[in-house]
Structures are given as C-alpha cells and as structure tokens.
Amino acid sequence: MFLLFQMFTVLPLLLYLIRVQLSYLFVGTTYPGLKWVCLLNLTVMSIAVFFAMVYPHVGSILRYVGSFSGLVYIFSLPCNLTSRIAPVRFLASKSGNNNNKNENGITETKPKKSKAAKDAKEIFQPSNYVLKARLMDYWTQSEQALEAEFDRGEGIIMVDREPLVEIKGSEIKLVNFDSKELRTKLNEYGLEIGILNSVLLEAIDPNDKYIDFRPRFGFSIQIHPPPKESGIQIQDIKKNLGASLGGHFISLRMAMLMISSERQRNLLARFQTLARWHKIYVRCPTCTTPLRQAPSKTSARCIRCDRVFYPNISPVAIVLIHDESNENCLLVRHRNAIGGVYTAVAGFSVPGESIEETARREIAEEIGIEVQTIKHLGMSQCWPMPNCSLMYAFSAVADKKQKLDISIDELESAMWFSRPDVKEALERVEADPYFKGIKEWPHKHDLRYIPPTGAIAHQIIKQWVLNK
C-alpha cells in the first residue's frame, strides 16, 4: 500500500518537478511541445530504470516504470496549456510553402490543417492576438514576471530622445536588438540598460529560436555632455555610437514623419510617451509622496495613499475640408512651419465635447467658417509630441463661398486648392521625401508640399487626391 501511495502521489510530483527543471534548462520554457515532453520523459525514465538495475535496494524496476506509465498523461498536461499560454511550433513549420515573413523578418508558421481542425481551433483556442493581449496585461501587472523575461527580450534604443534607425535610400526602419547583445555593446561605451531605463512595448511572436512569446522593450538612455575643455562634442559621441550599433540617431520628429511602417511608428510613439511620462510623473499629485513606477512604465502607484496613475492621452481631431463638388480642398499653413508646406486643420478636444464637435469647433476657430457635414474616415494615429495625442481623422464639407477669416495666432495662410494642384504636391513629396527642394523655392505661400508619409495628414490628403 505504501508503494502504491508513493506511486500516485509523492513520486509523480517529484519527477514532475525534475522534468520542469530539465525543460527550462534544455528547451528554454516550462511549457514545451509534445515531442519534448516525450523525449524528456524517456530520458528521466531511462535514468530511473538504470538506477533501479544498478542499485536494487532503491526500488524495483516495476515501481518506476509503473509510475511513469501513469505519469505520461500528467507530464503532457503542459502541452495542452501551451496552446493557451504560448503557441506550439508545428512539425510542418519546416515546409517552405507554409512560412511567411512579417515586416520584422520573423517567420510566421501557417501549417496546413483540415477544415475540422480549423473550426476546432477557432472554438477551443484563443487567437494569437488574444494571447498577446493577455500576456501584455500580465506583464504590466507582475513585476517579477517582466524582470525575469528581460534578458530573453528584444528592443529598440533611443538616446536623448533620438531613436536609432537604419536608412536605406528613402526607407527608414528602427534597429532592433537582443537585450543581451545590446547590453554588451553599450558596456563598451560605459552605458547600461536595465529594467529601470526601459519600457514595455509589445509581445514578440514565437520564432525558430524561441517557442513562446517574449517582450520587446524600449531602452531610453541619456548621455551626459563631456566637459568643454575635453574638446569632444556630444554629437560625435552619438555618431560613433550609432555607427557601432549599425544605424544613425535622428530626431524623434523626423523618425515619426519618415518611417513608413505604421506599426513601427506606433511602437516609437508608445516608447516616447511612456519614457517621458516615467521621467516627469514622479510624485503623487494628491499627497506629493514619491510614486512607485511599474517596471513596464505603464502605471505608477502612490506608496502612501495607494492611488494608481496612468499616462495621459489627449484626443485630437484632424479634418480635411472639401467643397460640395469634392474637387477642391481647404489646406492651411501654420506659423513657423516650413514655407510651402500645407496641411489639414487639427486641434485638441476640450472637456464636455465629442470628437466630432472638436473638428467642427477647430474649423470655426482657425479659419472662421462653418462646415455642413462631418464624416469619420476610420483612421487614427498616436502622436507623441509634445505629449501623447491620439489623432482622429475626419472629412468635412463646407461652402467654398464663405469668407476665410484665419486665426493669426495659429495660422499664416489658408487657401482652397484644386485636386490637380494637391496631386502635384503629393507627387513632389513622394519624389522628394526629405524636402530638399524646399530651399530653392522663394514663395512660401505657394503649395509645394504636403506633410511626409508618416503623418496622418498625408494619408487623408492622399486618400482625397485618389478620390477614395
């Protein structure tokens, strides 16, 4: 009876713990795939049988083999949990026809499945997006879990509010690193990264190296200017550091405007917003007690009154105005803007109004006309400067005969332009994304450019030009 008690209680628990440790040591996760479960079970079983044969006093062979025959089912339970905690790499993932690469170069496995299998997956398993969303929520709430994942993660870097990018022609991309790799390179310059100067950006999909999700961080670093007598310029330090890391440091605004990938722009906006909020929001506004920041930098808790604070988001309405014929649109040029660059009307919401009312009010305030209808275009953009703004795109119809009365505190010019004129400016931006030709044009009130590709104003103006 005692042997039976050991077989079904103490021994299974002990061997389960052993297998978990082996899983984490050799596979990198406590939730391996089925083939790893079988392999590890076979390994531990072989060791147990060996000791039973060499040291008979430890116990009979049947005692261990009998335990393992029942434990196989217990040991395979994490495989079922894997489908809900981390996606399993299928054996069919080696097939070239089933693999696609996303914009970050990460292989996404798409194994062939029957219709019944697909239906079963939809019913019983949450989607990849749901898994990532829940894992991100878990990481933001658990300090220990996020800190434990730091060395396994990846990330992008920003030095003095300047992100590191890779420039190839007119294409600009953020440079991504493994946390360990970046830490080693930065140590050569006396710089460090850790959980204190990083923010959580997203969960990375599994790949050939890792079979579970990992965090992507944003590493924010400040370089102290060298003494004047040293003769060393801080820009030279950044230039050399950027070259050694395989990229260039550029201004945050240029990166947001020039990076073509919407996903990378959103990551950069989240990075800057959380990093700035973390540095500024250090004391409780109620009792002035220092706040305890979450490792993810997505919240802060007062250690005295126990209140929790989150980063602020300011809603903004941006609206493209066109006439009733839809052949002319009204664009504005802001004060201190680059000459020849026109954009759409935009403004912040105030308490007590809807986002549609914000669009209507901003038009009246800035250019002195009233619009007839306002339509949401189904587009939005997070903009991190100067604070975190969430911009909602609209179109509005106005009578072209109304007299324009611009607010000189905000605008220098507001004019109606025909579709061919705006199309010419759009083509000029696409051919000259860095606005190199702007210096050659002396008439700043002429329409020469619209905002670059990364701005939501560019997208709504382009949509109107293409008459979509």
Stockholm file with secondary structure:
# STOCKHOLM 1.0

chainA/1-468         MFLLFQMFTVLPLLLYLIRVQLSYLFVGTTYPGLKWVCLLNLTVMSIAVFFAMVYPHVGSILRYVGSFSGLVYIFSLPCNLTSRIAPVRFLASKSGNNNNKNENGITETKPKKSKAAKDAKEIFQPSNYVLKARLMDYWTQSEQALEAEFDRGEGIIMVDREPLVEIKGSEIKLVNFDSKELRTKLNEYGLEIGILNSVLLEAIDPNDKYIDFRPRFGFSIQIHPPPKESGIQIQDIKKNLGASLGGHFISLRMAMLMISSERQRNLLARFQTLARWHKIYVRCPTCTTPLRQAPSKTSARCIRCDRVFYPNISPVAIVLIHDESNENCLLVRHRNAIGGVYTAVAGFSVPGESIEETARREIAEEIGIEVQTIKHLGMSQCWPMPNCSLMYAFSAVADKKQKLDISIDELESAMWFSRPDVKEALERVEADPYFKGIKEWPHKHDLRYIPPTGAIAHQIIKQWVLNK
#=GR chainA/1-468 SS CHHHHIIIIIHHHHHHHHHHHHHHHHTSSSSCCHHHHHHHHHHHHHHHHHHHHHCGGGCCHHHHHHHHHHHHHHHTHHHHHHHHHSCCCCGGGGCGGGEEECTTSCEEECCCCCHHHHHHHHHHSCCHHHHHHHHHHHHHHCHHHHHHTGGGCEEEEEETTEEEEEEETTEEEECCEEHHHHHHHHHTTTCCCCSTTEEEEEEECCCSSCSSCEEEEEEEECCCCCCGGGTCCHHHHHHHHHHHTTSEECCHHHHHHHCCCHHHHHHHHHHHHHHHHHHHCCBCTTTCCBEEECTTSSCEEETTTCCEECCCCEEEEEEEEECTTSSEEEEEEETTCCTTBCBCEEEECCTTCCHHHHHHHHHHHHHCCCEEEEEEEEEEEEECSSSCEEEEEEEEEECTTSCCCCCTTTEEEEEEEEHHHHHHHHHHHHHCTTCGGGGGCCCTTSCCBCCCTTSHHHHHHHHHHTTC
#=GC SS_cons         CHHHHIIIIIHHHHHHHHHHHHHHHHTSSSSCCHHHHHHHHHHHHHHHHHHHHHCGGGCCHHHHHHHHHHHHHHHTHHHHHHHHHSCCCCGGGGCGGGEEECTTSCEEECCCCCHHHHHHHHHHSCCHHHHHHHHHHHHHHCHHHHHHTGGGCEEEEEETTEEEEEEETTEEEECCEEHHHHHHHHHTTTCCCCSTTEEEEEEECCCSSCSSCEEEEEEEECCCCCCGGGTCCHHHHHHHHHHHTTSEECCHHHHHHHCCCHHHHHHHHHHHHHHHHHHHCCBCTTTCCBEEECTTSSCEEETTTCCEECCCCEEEEEEEEECTTSSEEEEEEETTCCTTBCBCEEEECCTTCCHHHHHHHHHHHHHCCCEEEEEEEEEEEEECSSSCEEEEEEEEEECTTSCCCCCTTTEEEEEEEEHHHHHHHHHHHHHCTTCGGGGGCCCTTSCCBCCCTTSHHHHHHHHHHTTC
//
